[in-house]
């Protein structure tokens, strides 16, 4: 505490004033408690780590965005170890030709179909994560078909799907799982036949709403979504373009998938893709060539006899068609027609027939 100076006036010298200052004691600095210091240091370290994490996350996202590329010629997609062909090969059931067909098909890069019957809401995230891990191991792209729309297939051979609320949750989990695979190119074929069939059942507006919720849930960095585009022997170009335009989604996706689960010639599908692209303002396309090696069997689309597998994925492409892929897994039935089992069921005899000239 500072003390005030004392004034002294000597005798006989009243006009002189001496000032004598008393000794001043310096202040003592208060030391912060050790715990406070440690806490402050910890907060600082956490702040630095958080800043590094934010910068790192931003850099990773930027790198992935800059590296995003749509499918193209030479794109190779994963050959899933959980495909029905792979399971049939592991079981080794059937005659020698059927087993050989299953083994050969199991090794072919083919899109994996996500359905709520096999991958319900509580399991679909893990399935996508497993496919992503396989894609990394195979240095391949991840390709899935999302197939769980309410009123799926309008009550035909592949009837089923989810109610609207469950569908939103299901596609949200698919989208979240895909977002955790930011290092991969991801190809999503969204609800085959959903738009080409939209005028035949239910409300086209409701169906478009379901598709919109799926697109919003699934889209992300390096994720390329393709809507249903039918095929060249179904709707005329203007009609199909009108159905697609009515969804209001074409500007939010990469393009359309053509010839899914059908048998039309590749050249016809390329021509159809170009005509659709012109009508839709320049959209892109994928073409399914998994079972079109012998072309179509007239108007028969359900398990026609005498068909063959087509050209491998990544063989063709141009400025409109990104590339061709195997989207429908060869060897899986189209439905209970022409001797086939239920839709999506492994059919050894069909697998053997489709691969008779290639395996």
Phi, psi and omega per residue, in radians:
X1 nan 2.230 -3.112
X2 -1.325 2.302 3.079
X3 -1.730 2.555 -3.126
X4 -1.252 2.546 3.127
X5 -1.206 2.543 -3.134
X6 -1.778 2.264 3.138
X7 -1.491 2.324 3.133
X8 -2.169 2.271 3.102
X9 -2.020 1.919 -3.125
X10 -1.179 2.715 3.100
X11 -1.131 2.443 3.112
X12 1.325 -0.016 -3.122
X13 -2.337 1.067 -3.059
X14 -1.171 -0.375 -3.115
X15 -1.497 -0.073 3.142
X16 -1.929 2.364 -3.123
X17 -2.123 2.187 3.077
X18 -1.764 2.396 3.107
X19 -1.971 2.138 -3.134
X20 -1.970 2.042 -3.137
X21 -1.587 2.346 3.071
X22 -1.376 2.744 -3.092
X23 -0.985 2.304 -3.142
X24 -1.747 2.163 3.107
X25 -1.589 2.210 3.140
X26 -1.147 2.619 3.097
X27 -1.191 2.583 3.025
X28 -1.691 2.220 3.116
X29 -1.262 2.352 3.111
X30 -1.407 2.271 3.138
X31 -1.576 2.352 3.088
X32 -1.180 2.511 3.077
X33 -1.023 2.552 -3.076
X34 -1.036 -0.657 -3.133
X35 -1.090 -0.662 3.133
X36 -1.145 -0.716 3.133
X37 -1.086 -0.797 -3.129
X38 -1.096 -0.731 3.137
X39 -1.105 -0.726 -3.139
X40 -1.113 -0.734 3.103
X41 -1.097 -0.730 3.139
X42 -1.092 -0.749 3.115
X43 -1.079 -0.722 3.128
X44 -1.099 -0.756 3.119
X45 -1.089 -0.768 3.128
X46 -1.068 -0.721 3.135
X47 -1.094 -0.730 3.115
X48 -1.122 -0.781 3.132
X49 -1.078 -0.755 3.124
X50 -1.074 -0.736 3.132
X51 -1.110 -0.732 3.103
X52 -1.087 -0.711 3.137
X53 -1.112 -0.747 3.131
X54 -1.092 -0.815 3.132
X55 -1.097 -0.728 3.127
X56 -1.111 -0.733 3.119
X57 -1.118 -0.748 3.118
X58 -1.088 -0.752 -3.129
X59 -1.131 -0.707 3.124
X60 -1.106 -0.800 3.124
X61 -1.077 -0.744 3.125
X62 -1.088 -0.763 3.140
X63 -1.092 -0.763 -3.140
X64 -1.161 -0.661 3.120
X65 -1.141 -0.786 3.135
X66 -1.152 -0.509 -3.122
X67 -1.552 -0.039 -3.096
X68 -1.162 2.288 3.124
X69 -2.413 2.363 3.090
X70 -1.235 2.880 3.069
X71 -0.996 2.659 -3.110
X72 -2.756 3.094 3.043
X73 -0.947 2.407 -3.097
X74 1.416 0.012 2.994
X75 -1.066 2.283 3.108
X76 -2.098 2.163 -3.141
X77 -1.734 2.913 -3.043
X78 -1.209 2.569 2.972
X79 -1.752 1.757 -2.955
X80 -1.211 2.400 3.114
X81 -1.369 -0.146 3.097
X82 -1.811 0.223 3.095
X83 -1.157 2.778 3.129
X84 -1.177 -0.526 3.054
X85 -1.117 -0.762 -3.140
X86 -1.120 -0.707 3.119
X87 -1.165 -0.671 3.111
X88 -1.157 -0.685 3.122
X89 -1.125 -0.702 3.125
X90 -1.152 -0.599 3.127
X91 -1.337 -0.403 3.102
X92 0.924 0.655 3.105
X93 -1.583 2.543 3.100
X94 1.868 -3.101 -3.141
X95 -1.369 3.111 -3.039
X96 -1.046 -0.704 -3.129
X97 -1.157 -0.673 -3.135
X98 -1.213 -0.693 3.109
X99 -1.169 -0.752 3.113
X100 -1.078 -0.676 3.117
X101 -1.122 -0.765 3.136
X102 -1.097 -0.747 -3.137
X103 -1.120 -0.723 -3.132
X104 -1.179 -0.794 -3.118
X105 -1.165 -0.573 3.140
X106 -1.086 -0.437 -3.105
X107 -1.589 -0.055 -3.074
X108 -1.576 2.324 3.087
X109 -1.061 2.088 -3.043
X110 -2.551 2.469 3.117
X111 -1.084 2.549 3.099
X112 -1.740 2.280 -3.117
X113 -1.586 2.057 3.051
X114 -1.553 2.077 3.099
X115 -2.244 2.548 -3.134
X116 -1.176 -0.319 3.095
X117 -1.229 -0.640 3.139
X118 -1.748 -0.537 3.132
X119 -2.205 1.368 3.141
X120 -1.169 3.119 -3.037
X121 -0.924 -0.702 -3.059
X122 -1.444 -0.024 -3.111
X123 -2.174 -0.252 -2.996
X124 -1.191 -0.570 3.117
X125 -1.046 -0.816 -3.122
X126 -1.127 -0.643 3.125
X127 -1.106 -0.800 3.132
X128 -1.114 -0.711 3.119
X129 -1.083 -0.678 3.114
X130 -1.158 -0.732 3.097
X131 -1.086 -0.674 3.104
X132 -1.103 -0.725 3.113
X133 -1.100 -0.709 3.094
X134 -1.109 -0.721 -3.141
X135 -1.056 -0.711 3.104
X136 -1.121 -0.761 -3.135
X137 -1.093 -0.599 -3.094
X138 -1.650 0.027 -3.076
X139 0.910 0.882 -3.038
X140 -2.250 2.973 3.027
X141 -1.518 2.718 3.104
X142 -1.663 2.179 3.141
X143 -2.251 2.156 3.124
X144 -2.279 2.662 2.980
X145 -1.907 2.146 3.107
X146 -1.616 2.079 -2.961
X147 -2.469 1.328 -3.135
X148 -2.606 0.363 -3.069
X149 -1.017 2.481 2.996
X150 -0.934 2.378 -3.107
X151 1.043 0.727 -3.117
X152 -1.008 2.394 3.089
X153 1.049 0.276 3.063
X154 0.868 0.687 3.072
X155 1.402 0.138 3.128
X156 -1.430 -2.685 -3.007
X157 -1.031 -0.545 -3.125
X158 -1.819 0.511 -3.117
X159 -0.975 2.581 3.132
X160 2.601 -2.487 -3.131
X161 1.738 -3.090 -3.043
X162 -1.917 2.891 2.974
X163 -1.325 2.830 -3.023
X164 -0.962 -0.766 -3.112
X165 -1.159 -0.753 3.126
X166 -1.144 -0.615 3.139
X167 -1.132 -0.721 3.098
X168 -1.077 -0.758 -3.139
X169 -1.169 -0.731 -3.128
X170 -1.068 -0.856 -3.136
X171 -1.213 -0.511 3.070
X172 -1.120 -0.684 3.120
X173 -1.229 -0.628 3.053
X174 -1.082 -0.821 -3.141
X175 -1.066 -0.702 3.133
X176 -1.140 -0.735 3.117
X177 -1.116 -0.712 3.110
X178 -1.136 -0.621 -3.133
X179 -1.154 -0.399 3.092
X180 -1.443 -0.009 3.086
X181 -1.984 0.871 -3.074
X182 -1.116 -0.317 -3.130
X183 -1.436 -0.089 -3.045
X184 -1.952 2.646 2.877
X185 -1.367 2.261 -3.059
X186 -2.135 2.211 -3.105
X187 -1.994 2.189 -3.101
X188 -2.151 2.041 3.001
X189 -1.671 1.993 -2.970
X190 -1.695 1.965 2.952
X191 0.896 1.260 3.067
X192 -0.915 2.487 3.124
X193 1.267 -0.112 -3.014
X194 -1.141 -0.624 -3.119
X195 -1.555 -0.712 3.118
X196 -1.084 -0.500 3.126
X197 -1.657 -0.013 -2.923
X198 -1.088 -0.427 -3.141
X199 -1.535 0.010 -3.037
X200 -1.815 -0.180 3.125
X201 -2.738 2.532 3.062
X202 1.093 -2.703 -3.108
X203 -1.843 2.103 3.076
X204 -0.987 -0.597 3.133
X205 -1.156 -0.759 3.105
X206 -1.094 -0.751 -3.138
X207 -1.091 -0.740 3.097
X208 -1.071 -0.641 3.097
X209 -1.124 -0.710 3.097
X210 -1.116 -0.752 3.123
X211 -1.118 -0.673 3.122
X212 -1.098 -0.757 3.133
X213 -1.089 -0.638 3.114
X214 -1.156 -0.781 3.125
X215 -1.059 -0.793 -3.136
X216 -1.098 -0.622 -3.134
X217 -1.324 -0.538 -2.963
X218 -1.689 -0.557 -2.995
X219 -1.117 2.629 -3.118
X220 -3.138 -3.069 -3.114
X221 -1.064 2.249 3.108
X222 1.019 0.510 3.039
X223 -1.966 2.085 -3.008
X224 -1.955 1.933 -3.040
X225 -1.755 2.368 3.111
X226 -2.167 2.149 3.078
X227 -1.355 2.924 3.041
X228 -1.156 2.289 3.098
X229 -2.156 0.190 -3.138
X230 1.141 -2.491 3.062
X231 -2.764 3.035 -2.957
X232 -1.172 -0.356 -3.113
X233 -1.794 0.256 -3.101
X234 -1.877 -1.608 3.139
X235 -1.598 2.477 2.942
X236 -1.019 2.734 -3.049
X237 -0.954 -0.873 -3.077
X238 -1.075 -0.680 -3.136
X239 -1.179 -0.797 3.140
X240 -1.155 -0.698 3.109
X241 -1.091 -0.646 3.097
X242 -1.141 -0.719 3.113
X243 -1.110 -0.726 3.140
X244 -1.182 -0.773 -3.139
X245 -1.053 -0.649 -3.100
X246 -1.089 -0.394 3.112
X247 -1.267 -0.413 -3.088
X248 1.260 0.340 -2.995
X249 -1.961 -0.176 -2.954
X250 -1.075 -0.502 3.138
X251 -1.399 -0.136 -3.108
X252 -1.780 0.021 -3.082
X253 -2.278 3.003 3.105
X254 -1.269 -0.699 -3.095
X255 3.015 -2.493 -3.062
X256 -2.241 2.660 3.064
X257 -1.844 2.260 -3.054
X258 -2.011 2.605 3.024
X259 1.156 0.371 -3.131
X260 -1.136 2.198 -3.141
X261 1.139 0.327 3.110
X262 -2.117 -2.996 -2.906
X263 -2.275 0.244 -3.051
X264 -1.173 2.649 -3.136
X265 -1.109 2.510 -3.109
X266 -1.032 -0.755 -3.113
X267 -1.072 -0.692 3.120
X268 -1.137 -0.650 3.139
X269 -1.230 -0.625 3.066
X270 -1.103 -0.769 3.128
X271 -1.095 -0.722 3.121
X272 -1.132 -0.704 3.114
X273 -1.051 -0.757 -3.133
X274 -1.143 -0.708 3.125
X275 -1.156 -0.725 3.086
X276 -1.111 -0.734 -3.139
X277 -1.055 -0.747 3.107
X278 -1.078 -0.693 -3.111
X279 -1.293 -0.388 -3.050
X280 -1.896 0.220 3.045
X281 1.453 0.380 3.030
X282 1.780 0.435 3.134
X283 -1.232 2.943 -3.108
X284 -1.898 3.075 -3.069
X285 -2.610 2.748 2.863
X286 -2.030 2.632 3.080
X287 -2.172 2.240 3.092
X288 -1.434 2.070 3.123
X289 -2.028 0.365 -3.016
X290 -1.156 -0.508 -3.048
X291 -2.381 0.460 -3.077
X292 -1.876 0.362 -3.099
X293 -1.096 -0.486 3.097
X294 -1.895 0.154 -3.129
X295 1.273 -3.051 -3.101
X296 -1.375 2.819 3.056
X297 -1.856 1.147 -3.062
X298 1.129 -2.437 -3.127
X299 -1.452 -0.050 -3.089
X300 -1.270 2.140 -3.122
X301 -2.021 -0.191 -3.036
X302 -1.840 1.744 3.120
X303 0.942 0.873 3.086
X304 -1.158 2.540 -3.119
X305 -1.361 2.752 2.995
X306 1.356 0.227 -3.122
X307 -1.465 2.892 -3.133
X308 -2.352 2.717 3.005
X309 -1.135 2.681 -3.116
X310 -1.756 -2.868 -3.117
X311 -1.140 2.516 -3.140
X312 -1.062 2.715 3.094
X313 -1.042 2.607 3.128
X314 1.391 0.206 -3.107
X315 -1.445 -0.722 -3.037
X316 -2.140 2.829 3.053
X317 3.011 2.776 3.055
X318 -2.690 -2.785 -3.069
X319 -1.208 -0.294 3.123
X320 -1.898 -0.895 3.122
X321 -1.450 1.959 -3.135
X322 -1.023 -0.838 3.046
X323 -3.072 3.100 2.977
X324 -1.774 2.619 3.095
X325 -2.449 2.834 2.924
X326 -1.549 1.872 -3.099
X327 -1.760 -0.925 3.034
X328 -1.386 2.165 3.140
X329 -1.196 2.047 3.087
X330 -1.042 2.437 -3.110
X331 1.748 -0.201 3.062
X332 -1.693 2.351 -3.024
X333 -1.185 2.627 3.020
X334 -1.441 -0.283 -3.108
X335 2.604 -3.124 -3.105
X336 -1.406 1.376 -3.118
X337 -2.691 2.624 3.141
X338 0.857 0.709 3.065
X339 1.467 0.019 -3.083
X340 -1.494 2.764 3.046
X341 -1.385 -2.982 -3.124
X342 -1.017 2.654 -3.111
X343 -0.952 2.331 3.116
X344 1.499 -0.107 -3.136
X345 -1.402 2.478 3.102
X346 -1.160 2.314 -3.083
X347 -2.221 1.668 -3.041
X348 -0.943 -0.739 -3.110
X349 -1.101 -0.698 3.114
X350 -1.169 -0.688 3.112
X351 -1.063 -0.754 3.140
X352 -1.127 -0.735 -3.138
X353 -1.150 -0.778 -3.100
X354 -1.109 -0.517 -3.050
X355 -1.830 0.189 -2.996
X356 -1.066 -0.427 -3.094
X357 -1.864 0.032 -3.044
X358 -2.141 -0.514 -3.055
X359 -1.464 nan nan
